[in-house]
Amino acid sequence: MIFLNEYYFCAETFMAGKPFNPIVSQIYMYTFICMFIYVVLNVFIAIVEEAFFAASDEMHAEVTAQAVSTHHAHHLHVRFL
């Protein structure tokens, strides 16, 4: 939902470049908006990816530690029988 003040601000910003060159100002504005969205999405993807790899590494370490402790316990049990 766009409020009246937000719409006025957007229209004012968009129309500010019109007196100079209307086509170039529209191209510049849309390019800027697209690039900004692209950067924000890349930051979001980087954060999610970093969290995924951290969780994956932690889970791998737990599985490895559990396997090592199980192997050592089995080895000690067989050795002392």
One Martini backbone bead per residue (centre of mass of N, CA, C, O) as a GRO file, in nm:
protein
   81
    1MET     BB    1   0.094   0.038   0.026
    2ILE     BB    2   0.057   0.368  -0.079
    3PHE     BB    3   0.127   0.659   0.034
    4LEU     BB    4   0.108   0.985  -0.031
    5ASN     BB    5   0.397   1.069   0.055
    6GLU     BB    6   0.547   0.848  -0.101
    7TYR     BB    7   0.441   0.921  -0.380
    8TYR     BB    8   0.547   1.209  -0.385
    9PHE     BB    9   0.845   1.140  -0.350
   10CYS     BB   10   0.873   0.962  -0.602
   11ALA     BB   11   0.772   1.168  -0.807
   12GLU     BB   12   0.979   1.385  -0.740
   13THR     BB   13   1.231   1.221  -0.804
   14PHE     BB   14   1.153   1.141  -1.096
   15MET     BB   15   1.097   1.448  -1.198
   16ALA     BB   16   1.377   1.592  -1.154
   17GLY     BB   17   1.508   1.480  -1.440
   18LYS     BB   18   1.318   1.572  -1.678
   19PRO     BB   19   1.424   1.857  -1.778
   20PHE     BB   20   1.687   1.749  -1.903
   21ASN     BB   21   1.626   1.413  -1.958
   22PRO     BB   22   1.381   1.189  -1.974
   23ILE     BB   23   1.519   0.924  -2.072
   24VAL     BB   24   1.775   0.920  -1.897
   25SER     BB   25   1.632   0.937  -1.621
   26GLN     BB   26   1.480   0.669  -1.645
   27ILE     BB   27   1.719   0.485  -1.690
   28TYR     BB   28   1.871   0.558  -1.433
   29MET     BB   29   1.651   0.484  -1.226
   30TYR     BB   30   1.607   0.184  -1.311
   31THR     BB   31   1.901   0.099  -1.279
   32PHE     BB   32   1.932   0.167  -0.982
   33ILE     BB   33   1.708  -0.016  -0.875
   34CYS     BB   34   1.818  -0.284  -0.988
   35MET     BB   35   2.096  -0.274  -0.850
   36PHE     BB   36   1.993  -0.260  -0.560
   37ILE     BB   37   1.839  -0.528  -0.562
   38TYR     BB   38   2.081  -0.703  -0.638
   39VAL     BB   39   2.252  -0.643  -0.386
   40VAL     BB   40   2.051  -0.730  -0.168
   41LEU     BB   41   2.022  -1.023  -0.266
   42ASN     BB   42   2.323  -1.099  -0.238
   43VAL     BB   43   2.340  -1.056   0.064
   44PHE     BB   44   2.123  -1.257   0.144
   45ILE     BB   45   2.257  -1.506   0.013
   46ALA     BB   46   2.524  -1.492   0.174
   47ILE     BB   47   2.399  -1.534   0.454
   48VAL     BB   48   2.262  -1.806   0.400
   49GLU     BB   49   2.516  -1.957   0.305
   50GLU     BB   50   2.685  -1.922   0.562
   51ALA     BB   51   2.486  -2.069   0.750
   52PHE     BB   52   2.487  -2.338   0.602
   53PHE     BB   53   2.794  -2.400   0.626
   54ALA     BB   54   2.808  -2.389   0.933
   55ALA     BB   55   2.602  -2.616   0.987
   56SER     BB   56   2.745  -2.833   0.820
   57ASP     BB   57   3.014  -2.836   0.976
   58GLU     BB   58   2.893  -2.902   1.252
   59MET     BB   59   2.762  -3.170   1.171
   60HIS     BB   60   3.021  -3.306   1.072
   61ALA     BB   61   3.171  -3.293   1.344
   62GLU     BB   62   2.970  -3.463   1.507
   63VAL     BB   63   2.982  -3.721   1.336
   64THR     BB   64   3.287  -3.764   1.362
   65ALA     BB   65   3.299  -3.776   1.673
   66GLN     BB   66   3.104  -4.015   1.701
   67ALA     BB   67   3.266  -4.217   1.529
   68VAL     BB   68   3.527  -4.211   1.693
   69SER     BB   69   3.408  -4.292   1.969
   70THR     BB   70   3.289  -4.562   1.869
   71HIS     BB   71   3.553  -4.685   1.769
   72HIS     BB   72   3.708  -4.671   2.037
   73ALA     BB   73   3.509  -4.836   2.206
   74HIS     BB   74   3.528  -5.093   2.033
   75HIS     BB   75   3.835  -5.130   2.052
   76LEU     BB   76   3.848  -5.155   2.365
   77HIS     BB   77   3.654  -5.394   2.394
   78VAL     BB   78   3.822  -5.597   2.220
   79ARG     BB   79   4.100  -5.573   2.371
   80PHE     BB   80   3.974  -5.658   2.675
   81LEU     BB   81   3.864  -5.962   2.609
   0.00000   0.00000   0.00000
